[in-house]
Amino acid sequence: MTIDISADRIVLKGRCGVEEAEPLLTALLDDPARSVAIEAEKVHTALWQVLLATRPQIEGVFGDTFVARHILSMLRDQPKTPTDHATTPGSGPLQRLDRHGAKP
Amino acid sequence: MDELLEQFIVEAVELVQHAADDLLALEREPASPGHIESLFRSVHTLKGSVGLFDFPPLQQTLFAAEDVLTLANRAGELDVAAIDPLIGIIEWTERCIAAIAATGALPDAAPSEGAALVAALAPKTVEVEPSAASQPTPDWAAALFAAEPEGRVAIRYVPRPDSFFSGDDPVALMATVPMLLAADIGTVAPWPKAQELDPFQSNLVFEAVSAAPRAQIEALFRLIPDQVALVGRPSATAPVVTPIARRIEQDRRTIRVDVERVDALVDVVGELFVAKNALTGLVAEARRLDGGLPLSRVIATAQEDLDRLSTRLHRAATGVRMVALGETFRRLPRLVREVSAQLGKPVDIEIEGGAIEADKAIVDALFEPLLHVLRNAIDHGIETADIRAVREKPARGRIRVVARQVGYRVEVTVADDGAGVDIERVRASAVAKGVVSAEAAAALDDAGVRDLLFQSGFSTAAQVNDISGRGVGMDAVRRDIQKLGGRVALDSEAGAGTRVTLSLPVSFAVTRIMIVEVAGDRYALPLEIIQETLRVDASAIHPVRAGEAVVLRERTVPVVRLGQLLGLGDIRRNDELLLVTQAAGATVGLIVDALGDRLETVLRPPAGLLKTVAGISGTTVLGDGNVVMVLDLEALIA
């Protein structure tokens, strides 16, 4: 198990594979006030997605520059309103690229 | 020869082989974008490399092939009509490279041959499609280029919703994009309520711009071309990636080393084992000294360390020599295609187990015997289409080449679905050719008759042709395989097919051996075949028909006297020393005079005169410098 869940905090550790996305989501659904500390060396996209969609409080620094620059910054900057902001155009970097159903 | 040219030849041979593999795959399945792309790459790189030298006909011909492939690559499908001309070009290229390797120049006829090959390809080259440069740059890419003046490639990556299930990790992949200038992450659809989120479905869109060469980015996304759009900067500012640049990129992770250098290393490791064996004697000698016990313990500890390290060193050194059987196997489909075309017998070949590795010497030497076996299978085994129709078999013959690893050996079977060995015809033919007398032939059972196929000078082809039946048949196969320390077996079922099994050592590995003494001579036996050693009262060994047997734990085990087996005479004792061995799947008790040390050694295949002696699997040098023969019990008893 690479995610530790306590009453007020979820800690991601080691190498978090795709299979951890479900427990992470469940833990955040159980108590959306839980913060998430990222101490992992590797986190699968599926978990980033859960965090992007649920927007919990994030702690910790993730070493990978791509993740730090592009995902953590997004998670920290965004207001904690999981669903409604995504439909408001032009309110942040996430929406700017929001092309529904687009294909390359 | 010029070093650059030598390097070119080595690479060109590989590229031609890759190209041929892809063409054969495309012949079966023309709409296979992966093969088209890989084929395009091989031809493109080949053309680029040829450009470094002065071989205009070769370069022009490859250029024409590349043109056709560029269009096919874009369309994701190769025109079936182009396959034969392309195969022609690749085969001709191979001949040209062979000529360059031999003489440093192209054959005289190269310009006219090349022109003819290009002409054969021509009808397909007239369909001109708009080139990439004239296609408009999509808005998203234009915006990225506008924001990042240094950007060379715009990337838009929309992972398939189920991409996590294919093992993709899109964020991790994006994190590896070199020289990333900017990136944005969006969603395909707005995030649903958390309760409705499917955590295993990707909903992301990545847009990014990189200053790296396009080829690098393409390589990164090569496995998921359907999920990514790459757009180059529309102006001419992006420098073209030259084949040399790409080659340097590829070379960074691998080095080419002359096999001789690796061999020298493996040899020294072999000698190290011999030197190390001397310590075993030293331990015993130290123990015999007055108060030498502590010293002998210290030596024994040092020996253990040396054992461990030299085993690791040996594994590392032989590991360098290990290559995949696929290197030899991949040449087979072309060969089969060629032979089946010559004989007018359509044949499909299936290959399995190409990833299994063995020593390079073994993998390389496997080609010739496999070639003979395959030729035989198509020529003698597979029936003509009419006969197959009568026998209600599929019109296309089928040959399966399967490799599997069995302990320290690799077993390659070549099975065809042809007529099987015609026992009566082989019998008659062997008599007619004087290989065996009529009486002896009549007395042989089916297996015995099949064994005649391995006799030298045997050929059953009714008509002598240039495919097989030149007298270099199964006898040559057996000889080649035995040289490698291997065995060949052939079995066959009338009407259903023939199966040839080649069994070879994986490498010239470290073998644990036990020294035994018989009639004053020392021999070695592989420790792995020895199950236990026992003292047995002579009265417990009972004569059974021509042989002897002993009852061990309520099982009757045949007993063989090694001295007798080797023709050295035999000494009877009141209590005999019995080695219980496992050979050829049977338990056999082996009587020897005395047991010696257990050693580790690098077993060399028998060389010179010893090669012709059955029952010897190799030789090894002992710590005292004496050479002992390692016995192949299975062959001795057979």
Interface residues (C-beta under 8 A of the other chain):
Chain A: V18 A21 E22 L24 L25 L28 L29 P32 K42 V43 H44 T45 A46 L47 W48 Q49 V50 L52 A53 T54 D64 T65 F66 V67 R69 H70 I71 M74 P82 T83 A86 T87 P93 L94 Q95 R96 L97 D98 R99 H100 G101 A102 K103 P104
Chain B: R156 Y157 V158 P159 F164 D168 D169 P170 V171 A172 M174 A175 V177 L180 A183 D184 I185 G186 T187 V188 A189 P190 W191 P192 K193 A194 Q195 L197 P199 F200 S202 N203 L204 V205 E207 Q227 V228 A229
